[in-house]
């Protein structure tokens, strides 16, 4: 499997409470597209991502 390292990223992380059960992340990752299969940028969006050890 091939991979490409992101060179930057920006977005919003929503954490509600001190020990949340879930988080939401909305952003974009930017890559140095040196291979033809690597996009210049890629959205990263997730809602209600479970937090290991959360809900404490």
PDB file of N, CA, C and O in Angstrom:
ATOM      1  N   UNK A   1       0.842  -1.172   0.000  1.00  0.00           N
ATOM      2  CA  UNK A   1       0.000   0.000   0.000  1.00  0.00           C
ATOM      3  C   UNK A   1       0.888   1.236   0.000  1.00  0.00           C
ATOM      4  O   UNK A   1       1.868   1.299   0.743  1.00  0.00           O
ATOM      5  N   UNK A   2       0.557   2.198  -0.812  1.00  0.00           N
ATOM      6  CA  UNK A   2       1.299   3.452  -0.874  1.00  0.00           C
ATOM      7  C   UNK A   2       0.635   4.491   0.012  1.00  0.00           C
ATOM      8  O   UNK A   2      -0.564   4.419   0.282  1.00  0.00           O
ATOM      9  N   UNK A   3       1.418   5.449   0.458  1.00  0.00           N
ATOM     10  CA  UNK A   3       0.867   6.530   1.273  1.00  0.00           C
ATOM     11  C   UNK A   3       1.520   7.845   0.877  1.00  0.00           C
ATOM     12  O   UNK A   3       2.568   7.863   0.231  1.00  0.00           O
ATOM     13  N   UNK A   4       0.893   8.932   1.269  1.00  0.00           N
ATOM     14  CA  UNK A   4       1.423  10.269   1.019  1.00  0.00           C
ATOM     15  C   UNK A   4       1.237  11.084   2.286  1.00  0.00           C
ATOM     16  O   UNK A   4       0.157  11.075   2.877  1.00  0.00           O
ATOM     17  N   UNK A   5       2.268  11.783   2.705  1.00  0.00           N
ATOM     18  CA  UNK A   5       2.216  12.578   3.917  1.00  0.00           C
ATOM     19  C   UNK A   5       1.606  13.941   3.628  1.00  0.00           C
ATOM     20  O   UNK A   5       1.990  14.610   2.669  1.00  0.00           O
ATOM     21  N   UNK A   6       0.654  14.350   4.462  1.00  0.00           N
ATOM     22  CA  UNK A   6       0.056  15.676   4.319  1.00  0.00           C
ATOM     23  C   UNK A   6       1.085  16.726   4.722  1.00  0.00           C
ATOM     24  O   UNK A   6       1.855  16.521   5.659  1.00  0.00           O
ATOM     25  N   UNK A   7       1.094  17.864   4.001  1.00  0.00           N
ATOM     26  CA  UNK A   7       2.024  18.946   4.335  1.00  0.00           C
ATOM     27  C   UNK A   7       1.351  20.035   5.157  1.00  0.00           C
ATOM     28  O   UNK A   7       2.032  20.835   5.799  1.00  0.00           O
ATOM     29  N   UNK A   8       0.008  20.078   5.147  1.00  0.00           N
ATOM     30  CA  UNK A   8      -0.718  21.023   5.990  1.00  0.00           C
ATOM     31  C   UNK A   8      -2.166  20.588   6.104  1.00  0.00           C
ATOM     32  O   UNK A   8      -2.638  19.721   5.369  1.00  0.00           O
ATOM     33  N   UNK A   9      -2.851  21.205   7.032  1.00  0.00           N
ATOM     34  CA  UNK A   9      -4.262  20.926   7.232  1.00  0.00           C
ATOM     35  C   UNK A   9      -4.905  22.064   7.993  1.00  0.00           C
ATOM     36  O   UNK A   9      -4.238  22.774   8.746  1.00  0.00           O
ATOM     37  N   UNK A  10      -6.196  22.237   7.798  1.00  0.00           N
ATOM     38  CA  UNK A  10      -6.948  23.274   8.502  1.00  0.00           C
ATOM     39  C   UNK A  10      -8.365  22.780   8.683  1.00  0.00           C
ATOM     40  O   UNK A  10      -8.878  22.017   7.864  1.00  0.00           O
ATOM     41  N   UNK A  11      -8.999  23.218   9.759  1.00  0.00           N
ATOM     42  CA  UNK A  11     -10.373  22.808   9.965  1.00  0.00           C
ATOM     43  C   UNK A  11     -10.864  23.134  11.352  1.00  0.00           C
ATOM     44  O   UNK A  11     -10.253  23.918  12.079  1.00  0.00           O
ATOM     45  N   UNK A  12     -11.980  22.520  11.710  1.00  0.00           N
ATOM     46  CA  UNK A  12     -12.638  22.758  12.986  1.00  0.00           C
ATOM     47  C   UNK A  12     -12.848  21.433  13.708  1.00  0.00           C
ATOM     48  O   UNK A  12     -13.365  20.476  13.132  1.00  0.00           O
ATOM     49  N   UNK A  13     -12.444  21.388  14.967  1.00  0.00           N
ATOM     50  CA  UNK A  13     -12.667  20.230  15.830  1.00  0.00           C
ATOM     51  C   UNK A  13     -13.673  20.647  16.893  1.00  0.00           C
ATOM     52  O   UNK A  13     -13.428  21.595  17.638  1.00  0.00           O
ATOM     53  N   UNK A  14     -14.806  19.948  16.970  1.00  0.00           N
ATOM     54  CA  UNK A  14     -15.848  20.264  17.938  1.00  0.00           C
ATOM     55  C   UNK A  14     -15.812  19.221  19.048  1.00  0.00           C
ATOM     56  O   UNK A  14     -16.031  18.033  18.812  1.00  0.00           O
ATOM     57  N   UNK A  15     -15.531  19.692  20.274  1.00  0.00           N
ATOM     58  CA  UNK A  15     -15.486  18.836  21.456  1.00  0.00           C
ATOM     59  C   UNK A  15     -16.445  19.434  22.473  1.00  0.00           C
ATOM     60  O   UNK A  15     -16.259  20.569  22.912  1.00  0.00           O
ATOM     61  N   UNK A  16     -17.460  18.683  22.848  1.00  0.00           N
ATOM     62  CA  UNK A  16     -18.437  19.185  23.811  1.00  0.00           C
ATOM     63  C   UNK A  16     -18.239  18.492  25.149  1.00  0.00           C
ATOM     64  O   UNK A  16     -18.365  17.271  25.245  1.00  0.00           O
ATOM     65  N   UNK A  17     -17.932  19.266  26.177  1.00  0.00           N
ATOM     66  CA  UNK A  17     -17.731  18.725  27.512  1.00  0.00           C
ATOM     67  C   UNK A  17     -16.278  18.365  27.768  1.00  0.00           C
ATOM     68  O   UNK A  17     -15.438  18.418  26.870  1.00  0.00           O
ATOM     69  N   UNK A  18     -15.998  17.997  29.015  1.00  0.00           N
ATOM     70  CA  UNK A  18     -14.636  17.672  29.426  1.00  0.00           C
ATOM     71  C   UNK A  18     -14.208  16.289  28.951  1.00  0.00           C
ATOM     72  O   UNK A  18     -13.074  16.111  28.505  1.00  0.00           O
ATOM     73  N   UNK A  19     -15.095  15.316  29.043  1.00  0.00           N
ATOM     74  CA  UNK A  19     -14.817  13.954  28.598  1.00  0.00           C
ATOM     75  C   UNK A  19     -15.901  13.540  27.603  1.00  0.00           C
ATOM     76  O   UNK A  19     -16.834  12.825  27.968  1.00  0.00           O
ATOM     77  N   UNK A  20     -15.786  13.985  26.346  1.00  0.00           N
ATOM     78  CA  UNK A  20     -16.861  13.743  25.376  1.00  0.00           C
ATOM     79  C   UNK A  20     -16.951  12.277  24.953  1.00  0.00           C
ATOM     80  O   UNK A  20     -15.957  11.550  24.955  1.00  0.00           O
ATOM     81  N   UNK A  21     -18.160  11.865  24.593  1.00  0.00           N
ATOM     82  CA  UNK A  21     -18.376  10.527  24.033  1.00  0.00           C
ATOM     83  C   UNK A  21     -17.977  10.506  22.564  1.00  0.00           C
ATOM     84  O   UNK A  21     -17.483   9.500  22.054  1.00  0.00           O
ATOM     85  N   UNK A  22     -18.202  11.647  21.884  1.00  0.00           N
ATOM     86  CA  UNK A  22     -17.902  11.763  20.457  1.00  0.00           C
ATOM     87  C   UNK A  22     -17.311  13.136  20.160  1.00  0.00           C
ATOM     88  O   UNK A  22     -17.448  14.065  20.957  1.00  0.00           O
ATOM     89  N   UNK A  23     -16.655  13.258  19.011  1.00  0.00           N
ATOM     90  CA  UNK A  23     -16.164  14.542  18.506  1.00  0.00           C
ATOM     91  C   UNK A  23     -16.553  14.646  17.034  1.00  0.00           C
ATOM     92  O   UNK A  23     -16.864  13.647  16.387  1.00  0.00           O
ATOM     93  N   UNK A  24     -16.530  15.866  16.523  1.00  0.00           N
ATOM     94  CA  UNK A  24     -16.775  16.109  15.102  1.00  0.00           C
ATOM     95  C   UNK A  24     -15.594  16.887  14.555  1.00  0.00           C
ATOM     96  O   UNK A  24     -15.093  17.802  15.208  1.00  0.00           O
ATOM     97  N   UNK A  25     -15.146  16.527  13.359  1.00  0.00           N
ATOM     98  CA  UNK A  25     -13.995  17.175  12.729  1.00  0.00           C
ATOM     99  C   UNK A  25     -14.331  17.453  11.272  1.00  0.00           C
ATOM    100  O   UNK A  25     -14.764  16.567  10.536  1.00  0.00           O
ATOM    101  N   UNK A  26     -14.123  18.701  10.871  1.00  0.00           N
ATOM    102  CA  UNK A  26     -14.380  19.112   9.491  1.00  0.00           C
ATOM    103  C   UNK A  26     -13.196  19.946   9.032  1.00  0.00           C
ATOM    104  O   UNK A  26     -12.912  20.999   9.602  1.00  0.00           O
ATOM    105  N   UNK A  27     -12.514  19.479   8.012  1.00  0.00           N
ATOM    106  CA  UNK A  27     -11.338  20.194   7.551  1.00  0.00           C
ATOM    107  C   UNK A  27     -10.877  19.736   6.189  1.00  0.00           C
ATOM    108  O   UNK A  27     -11.600  19.068   5.449  1.00  0.00           O
ATOM    109  N   UNK A  28      -9.653  20.115   5.881  1.00  0.00           N
ATOM    110  CA  UNK A  28      -9.054  19.774   4.596  1.00  0.00           C
ATOM    111  C   UNK A  28      -7.573  19.505   4.814  1.00  0.00           C
ATOM    112  O   UNK A  28      -6.907  20.230   5.553  1.00  0.00           O
ATOM    113  N   UNK A  29      -7.060  18.469   4.174  1.00  0.00           N
ATOM    114  CA  UNK A  29      -5.637  18.143   4.210  1.00  0.00           C
ATOM    115  C   UNK A  29      -5.024  18.515   2.868  1.00  0.00           C
ATOM    116  O   UNK A  29      -5.640  18.303   1.823  1.00  0.00           O
ATOM    117  N   UNK A  30      -3.817  19.069   2.889  1.00  0.00           N
ATOM    118  CA  UNK A  30      -3.115  19.461   1.666  1.00  0.00           C
ATOM    119  C   UNK A  30      -1.877  18.595   1.515  1.00  0.00           C
ATOM    120  O   UNK A  30      -1.161  18.339   2.483  1.00  0.00           O
ATOM    121  N   UNK A  31      -1.633  18.142   0.280  1.00  0.00           N
ATOM    122  CA  UNK A  31      -0.517  17.254  -0.008  1.00  0.00           C
ATOM    123  C   UNK A  31       0.420  17.878  -1.030  1.00  0.00           C
ATOM    124  O   UNK A  31       0.000  18.696  -1.848  1.00  0.00           O
ATOM    125  N   UNK A  32       1.689  17.493  -0.981  1.00  0.00           N
ATOM    126  CA  UNK A  32       2.656  17.833  -2.020  1.00  0.00           C
ATOM    127  C   UNK A  32       2.533  16.723  -3.059  1.00  0.00           C
ATOM    128  O   UNK A  32       3.196  15.691  -2.956  1.00  0.00           O
ATOM    129  N   UNK A  33       1.687  16.940  -4.050  1.00  0.00           N
ATOM    130  CA  UNK A  33       1.308  15.894  -5.009  1.00  0.00           C
ATOM    131  C   UNK A  33       2.451  15.554  -5.962  1.00  0.00           C
ATOM    132  O   UNK A  33       2.498  16.045  -7.090  1.00  0.00           O
ATOM    133  N   UNK A  34       3.370  14.708  -5.497  1.00  0.00           N
ATOM    134  CA  UNK A  34       4.493  14.300  -6.332  1.00  0.00           C
ATOM    135  C   UNK A  34       4.193  13.028  -7.112  1.00  0.00           C
ATOM    136  O   UNK A  34       4.910  12.702  -8.057  1.00  0.00           O
ATOM    137  N   UNK A  35       3.161  12.317  -6.737  1.00  0.00           N
ATOM    138  CA  UNK A  35       2.742  11.121  -7.471  1.00  0.00           C
ATOM    139  C   UNK A  35       1.407  11.431  -8.152  1.00  0.00           C
ATOM    140  O   UNK A  35       0.618  12.212  -7.620  1.00  0.00           O
ATOM    141  N   UNK A  36       1.141  10.840  -9.305  1.00  0.00           N
ATOM    142  CA  UNK A  36      -0.081  11.172 -10.048  1.00  0.00           C
ATOM    143  C   UNK A  36      -1.377  10.802  -9.325  1.00  0.00           C
ATOM    144  O   UNK A  36      -2.431  11.352  -9.646  1.00  0.00           O
ATOM    145  N   UNK A  37      -1.325   9.897  -8.374  1.00  0.00           N
ATOM    146  CA  UNK A  37      -2.521   9.471  -7.658  1.00  0.00           C
ATOM    147  C   UNK A  37      -2.804  10.315  -6.417  1.00  0.00           C
ATOM    148  O   UNK A  37      -3.833  10.127  -5.768  1.00  0.00           O
ATOM    149  N   UNK A  38      -1.905  11.242  -6.080  1.00  0.00           N
ATOM    150  CA  UNK A  38      -2.065  12.066  -4.876  1.00  0.00           C
ATOM    151  C   UNK A  38      -2.805  13.358  -5.226  1.00  0.00           C
ATOM    152  O   UNK A  38      -2.343  14.111  -6.083  1.00  0.00           O
ATOM    153  N   UNK A  39      -3.945  13.630  -4.581  1.00  0.00           N
ATOM    154  CA  UNK A  39      -4.659  14.883  -4.850  1.00  0.00           C
ATOM    155  C   UNK A  39      -3.944  16.058  -4.187  1.00  0.00           C
ATOM    156  O   UNK A  39      -3.193  15.868  -3.230  1.00  0.00           O
ATOM    157  N   UNK A  40      -4.173  17.259  -4.688  1.00  0.00           N
ATOM    158  CA  UNK A  40      -3.593  18.456  -4.062  1.00  0.00           C
ATOM    159  C   UNK A  40      -4.207  18.685  -2.678  1.00  0.00           C
ATOM    160  O   UNK A  40      -3.517  19.110  -1.752  1.00  0.00           O
ATOM    161  N   UNK A  41      -5.508  18.401  -2.542  1.00  0.00           N
ATOM    162  CA  UNK A  41      -6.165  18.518  -1.242  1.00  0.00           C
ATOM    163  C   UNK A  41      -7.269  17.472  -1.142  1.00  0.00           C
ATOM    164  O   UNK A  41      -7.764  16.964  -2.148  1.00  0.00           O
ATOM    165  N   UNK A  42      -7.635  17.171   0.079  1.00  0.00           N
ATOM    166  CA  UNK A  42      -8.645  16.147   0.335  1.00  0.00           C
ATOM    167  C   UNK A  42      -9.476  16.591   1.543  1.00  0.00           C
ATOM    168  O   UNK A  42      -8.911  16.927   2.584  1.00  0.00           O
ATOM    169  N   UNK A  43     -10.808  16.596   1.420  1.00  0.00           N
ATOM    170  CA  UNK A  43     -11.629  16.956   2.580  1.00  0.00           C
ATOM    171  C   UNK A  43     -11.571  15.856   3.639  1.00  0.00           C
ATOM    172  O   UNK A  43     -11.407  14.677   3.326  1.00  0.00           O
ATOM    173  N   UNK A  44     -11.709  16.266   4.885  1.00  0.00           N
ATOM    174  CA  UNK A  44     -11.747  15.331   6.010  1.00  0.00           C
ATOM    175  C   UNK A  44     -12.946  15.728   6.860  1.00  0.00           C
ATOM    176  O   UNK A  44     -12.897  16.728   7.576  1.00  0.00           O
ATOM    177  N   UNK A  45     -14.005  14.963   6.787  1.00  0.00           N
ATOM    178  CA  UNK A  45     -15.242  15.281   7.496  1.00  0.00           C
ATOM    179  C   UNK A  45     -15.745  14.058   8.243  1.00  0.00           C
ATOM    180  O   UNK A  45     -15.909  12.982   7.669  1.00  0.00           O
ATOM    181  N   UNK A  46     -15.987  14.244   9.539  1.00  0.00           N
ATOM    182  CA  UNK A  46     -16.549  13.164  10.346  1.00  0.00           C
ATOM    183  C   UNK A  46     -17.400  13.789  11.453  1.00  0.00           C
ATOM    184  O   UNK A  46     -16.991  14.758  12.092  1.00  0.00           O
ATOM    185  N   UNK A  47     -18.575  13.227  11.667  1.00  0.00           N
ATOM    186  CA  UNK A  47     -19.458  13.630  12.762  1.00  0.00           C
ATOM    187  C   UNK A  47     -19.624  12.454  13.707  1.00  0.00           C
ATOM    188  O   UNK A  47     -19.660  11.300  13.280  1.00  0.00           O
ATOM    189  N   UNK A  48     -19.723  12.753  14.986  1.00  0.00           N
ATOM    190  CA  UNK A  48     -19.981  11.738  16.015  1.00  0.00           C
ATOM    191  C   UNK A  48     -18.963  10.605  16.004  1.00  0.00           C
ATOM    192  O   UNK A  48     -19.332   9.434  16.092  1.00  0.00           O
ATOM    193  N   UNK A  49     -17.686  10.951  15.896  1.00  0.00           N
ATOM    194  CA  UNK A  49     -16.611   9.963  15.971  1.00  0.00           C
ATOM    195  C   UNK A  49     -16.453   9.537  17.430  1.00  0.00           C
ATOM    196  O   UNK A  49     -16.167  10.384  18.277  1.00  0.00           O
ATOM    197  N   UNK A  50     -16.629   8.252  17.753  1.00  0.00           N
ATOM    198  CA  UNK A  50     -16.511   7.801  19.138  1.00  0.00           C
ATOM    199  C   UNK A  50     -15.103   8.043  19.698  1.00  0.00           C
ATOM    200  O   UNK A  50     -14.104   7.860  19.002  1.00  0.00           O
ATOM    201  N   UNK A  51     -15.047   8.453  20.958  1.00  0.00           N
ATOM    202  CA  UNK A  51     -13.782   8.713  21.643  1.00  0.00           C
ATOM    203  C   UNK A  51     -13.502   7.557  22.591  1.00  0.00           C
ATOM    204  O   UNK A  51     -14.291   7.296  23.499  1.00  0.00           O
ATOM    205  N   UNK A  52     -12.378   6.854  22.387  1.00  0.00           N
ATOM    206  CA  UNK A  52     -11.987   5.778  23.302  1.00  0.00           C
ATOM    207  C   UNK A  52     -11.756   6.368  24.689  1.00  0.00           C
ATOM    208  O   UNK A  52     -10.989   7.320  24.832  1.00  0.00           O
ATOM    209  N   UNK A  53     -12.393   5.829  25.692  1.00  0.00           N
ATOM    210  CA  UNK A  53     -12.233   6.314  27.057  1.00  0.00           C
ATOM    211  C   UNK A  53     -13.060   7.552  27.353  1.00  0.00           C
ATOM    212  O   UNK A  53     -12.933   8.132  28.431  1.00  0.00           O
ATOM    213  N   UNK A  54     -13.907   7.970  26.419  1.00  0.00           N
ATOM    214  CA  UNK A  54     -14.753   9.146  26.630  1.00  0.00           C
ATOM    215  C   UNK A  54     -15.935   8.824  27.532  1.00  0.00           C
ATOM    216  O   UNK A  54     -16.026   7.729  28.086  1.00  0.00           O
ATOM    217  N   UNK A  55     -16.816   9.766  27.671  1.00  0.00           N
ATOM    218  CA  UNK A  55     -18.040   9.629  28.484  1.00  0.00           C
ATOM    219  C   UNK A  55     -17.708   9.397  29.955  1.00  0.00           C
ATOM    220  O   UNK A  55     -18.410   8.658  30.646  1.00  0.00           O
ATOM    221  N   UNK A  56     -16.635  10.031  30.432  1.00  0.00           N
ATOM    222  CA  UNK A  56     -16.217   9.795  31.808  1.00  0.00           C
ATOM    223  C   UNK A  56     -16.771  10.713  32.816  1.00  0.00           C
ATOM    224  O   UNK A  56     -16.468  10.582  34.002  1.00  0.00           O
TER     225      UNK A  56
END
